[in-house]
Amino acid sequence: MKTIGVIGSGIMGSGIAQVCATAGFKVWLYDVAQEQLKKAHASVQSSLEKLASKGKLTTAQRDQAIRNLNITTQFSDLKESDFCIEAATEKKELKKKIFKNLDSLVKAEVILASNTSSIPITEIAAATKRPDKIIGMHFMNPVPLMECVEIIRAKTTSDATHKTTLELTKKLGKTPVTVKDAPGFVINRILAPMLNEAVNCLEEGLATKEDIDLAMKIGCNFPMGPLSLADFVGLDTCLYILEVMGRKPSELLKKMVAEGKLGRKTGEGFYKYGI
Ligand SMILES: NC(=O)c1ccc[n+]([C@@H]2O[C@H](COP(=O)([O-])OP(=O)(O)OC[C@H]3O[C@@H](n4cnc5c(N)ncnc54)[C@H](O)[C@@H]3O)[C@@H](O)[C@H]2O)c1
């Protein structure tokens, strides 16, 4: 396996491209939005600089990783991929379309993985003619720093696909945890309702946003408060996960998404961020 195709260059796709490029793979990072690709390239570069300045990468490793990363708006550039990881917007129909198109483009033996937070992998697999080679690879945010990757086996995923994906995850310096294909898998099944409850607490005026975050940090030893974490994940992504899981999203969460306050990526969510 030499070349990895990454589809979607947002928060997650850029991080996934970075860890693949750092692990020595040639990467094609594809997005429909040219501006987003430029942002992704700059953010990978700056993240690699930071890791090198902290001594976590040598300057040679940093430079090689940058050389390994190629950005493109041409879907056909993904053709030479030996493994694909999709990290486009969390919308079921969009993902099904991307998988159908990838299925027609790449070699028959290529495994197609989705970083979806909540969409059933079995449904995505059904959009292709290679359902045995479809799997979930749910990376955590921020990808370069977080160790866990939830590996989701669709009903149709073969043992060989599972084995290759576990090996790749380890090559990327991550620890895989295999889970069954159910809405929200394991991490978001637990995390998303918790974040939603934090928004409900704010909406009901139980405490200020700062105090809700502080209480969970010093009361539960969370490294980050739930409202800060929701901003970090993206409020649109949080909302979509809750909907897919059949949970009732907080009215405040819905309102903020409708207003385009999506968290860090748009500069404003529960908090304001310089972008
Ligand atoms: N944000 C998180 O904390 C987190 C964590 C784990 C998994 N995920 C999942 O990762 C995926 C991406 O999430 P994100 O937070 O990076 O979202 P994002 O909004 O930051 O990025 C999504 C990207 O997909 C691109 N895109 C849209 N349509 C496309 C298409 N047809 N082809 C290629 N690219 C397309 C958009 O231009 C955008 O750059 C989602 O499935 C999400 O559920 C997110």
The ligand as a Gaussian input file, in Angstrom:
#p B3LYP/6-31G(d) Opt

LIG

0 1
 N      -15.516000      17.063000      13.765000
 C      -15.286000      16.014000      14.513000
 O      -14.926000      16.135000      15.702000
 C      -15.433000      14.632000      13.940000
 C      -14.897000      13.540000      14.639000
 C      -14.980000      12.263000      14.065000
 C      -15.602000      12.084000      12.837000
 N      -16.131000      13.174000      12.183000
 C      -16.752000      12.930000      10.872000
 O      -15.813000      13.292000       9.866000
 C      -16.514000      13.762000       8.703000
 C      -16.038000      15.151000       8.353000
 O      -16.279000      16.003000       9.453000
 P      -15.503000      17.391000       9.623000
 O      -15.732000      17.794000      11.043000
 O      -14.129000      17.276000       9.080000
 O      -16.409000      18.325000       8.673000
 P      -16.017000      19.700000       7.951000
 O      -17.294000      20.428000       7.776000
 O      -14.896000      20.375000       8.676000
 O      -15.426000      19.201000       6.538000
 C      -16.181000      18.540000       5.578000
 C      -15.511000      18.746000       4.233000
 O      -16.169000      17.933000       3.260000
 C      -16.121000      18.644000       2.042000
 N      -17.082000      18.090000       1.085000
 C      -18.417000      18.308000       0.974000
 N      -18.918000      17.625000      -0.072000
 C      -17.880000      16.950000      -0.618000
 C      -17.764000      16.076000      -1.731000
 N      -18.808000      15.736000      -2.498000
 N      -16.545000      15.564000      -2.016000
 C      -15.466000      15.901000      -1.256000
 N      -15.520000      16.724000      -0.200000
 C      -16.717000      17.241000       0.107000
 C      -16.435000      20.075000       2.437000
 O      -16.033000      20.983000       1.423000
 C      -15.595000      20.193000       3.715000
 O      -14.283000      20.669000       3.451000
 C      -18.011000      13.692000       9.051000
 O      -18.498000      12.457000       8.589000
 C      -17.999000      13.738000      10.572000
 O      -19.137000      13.135000      11.131000
 C      -16.055000      14.435000      12.698000

